[in-house]
């Protein structure tokens, strides 16, 4: 279980941004689309102003206005905005949102949240496996009060620990 958790954590660290974009059905910007071209120009301007490399840019097909940054460092950063944000905001407002996301990249908040997600995911997986082993295991394990309390503690405390790590 620990070896699998470590392997999954390493793959999430190196491919986390790609997994996030895939889970959101994000598509790379299409520069022949005027809205996407304007977004690309804004991101290029903000990257130059921040002294950061240009992040890979995606659009999420969602009507709600939102944006996110992901990636382990500025060289591997991705930035995504929803179609709703492109539809609702003008260029100046979009610059503000992009500046905010670029600040996350510059301050390496994306790395912090990636590590929190990896640690939380690994801890949840181990807690789940411990819970399953306790309840579906042998009668000897089921009757062990100490093991039950440890599993209960893991399951109850794991979400709290993840929030503390994020803070």
N, C-alpha and C positions, 0 to 999 in steps of 0.2 A: 504494500500500500504506500509506504513512504517513497520507494523508488518510482512508482507511477506518479505520485504527487510531485516529486522533484522533476521528472521528465515533462509533465504537463506544465509546470511552472516555468521551466526554461523555454519551452516552446511558446508559452504565452508572453514571456518577456520579449522574445525576438520577433514574434509575429502578432503581438497584441493589437496593434493599430490596424493591421490588415483584417484581423478577426472582427474587430469592432465595426469597421466599414462594411464588411460582408453581412454582419448581423443586422445592420440598419438598411441594407439594400442600397447603399450609397454608390453612386456612379461618378467616375471622373468627369470633370468639367468638359463640356463640348465647346470649344472656342468659336465654332461657327454660330452658336446661340448668343445673341446680343447680351442677354442677362448674365450668362456665364462669362462672357468676355469682360464685361464690366467688373464682375466679381474677381476675375483673374487679375485685372489691372489694380484693383484695390488691394488685393493680397500682395501683389508685387511691390506696390508703394509702401505698404506697412512693413514688409520684410526688409526693404532697403532702409526705412526710417529706424527700425529696431536693430539693424545690423545682424539680422538672422538669415540663414539660408531660406530659400523659397520652400514652404511646405507643400507636400502633395495636396491637391485640392479636390474635394468631392462635393456633390450635391445629393441630398437625401430627399427622396420623393415623399414628402410629408407636408400637409398644409399648415401645420403649426409653425410659427416663427421660432427658430432655435439655431444654435451653432455649438460646435464642440471642437476641441483640439485633443489629439491623442499622439502617442509615440514616446519612446524611451529617452530621446534627446532631440535637440533642435535639428540635427541632420536627418533624423528619421521621423520627423513630425508629419502629421497629417492634420488637415483642417477641413471640417465639413460644415456646410450650412444646409438648412432645409429649403425646399422650393417655396414654402410659405414665407420665409424670411426674404427671399429674393422678390417675391410678389408684393410684399407689404412695405418694405423699407426703401427709402431713396438712397442715393449714393453716399451722402454724408452720414446717415444713420448706419448704413452698412459698414462704413469706415470705423465707426465707434465700436461696433460688435467685433469686427476683425481685430481692431487694436486690443480689445479685451482678451480675445483668444490668443493673440500673439504674446501678450503678457504672460499667459499661462505657459506657453512654450518657453519663453525666455527665462521664467522663474523655475522651470522644470517641474511645475505642478503636474504635468502629464506623467512624468516619471514617478512621482510620489503616488498618484492615484493608480498607476499601472502596478506598482509594487503592492499597494494595499489590496487591489483586486486579486493579484496573484496569491498573496498570503491568505486573504480571506477565502478564496476559492479552495486553496489547499487545505486550510483548516476545516472548512465546511465538509469537504470530501472525506477527510480523515474522521471527523465527528460522525458523519453519516455511516461510514464503514464500521466504526466502533459500535454505533447504535444497532446496525444490522447484525453484527457479529454477536452482540449481547442477546438480542431477541430471537434470532434464528439459529443461534449456536447450540451447544450441548446444554443439558440440564445443569451441569456443574457450573457453567458460566452464568446461567440465568439466575441461579440462587446466590451468587456472590454479591453481597450488598455493597462492598467497596467498589467493585467493578461497575456496578449500576450507578453509584454516585459519581464516579469519574466520567462515565458516558453522559450522564445527565448534566454535569457541569460543562463538559465540552459543548454539548448541543445548546445549552442556555447562554454560555458566555461568548461563544464565537462571534455572533453579530455585534455584541458590545465591543469586543476587542478590535474588530475591523473599524468601527467608528473612532475609537481612541487612536488607532494607527493613523487614520486619515487626518485627525486633528493635529 
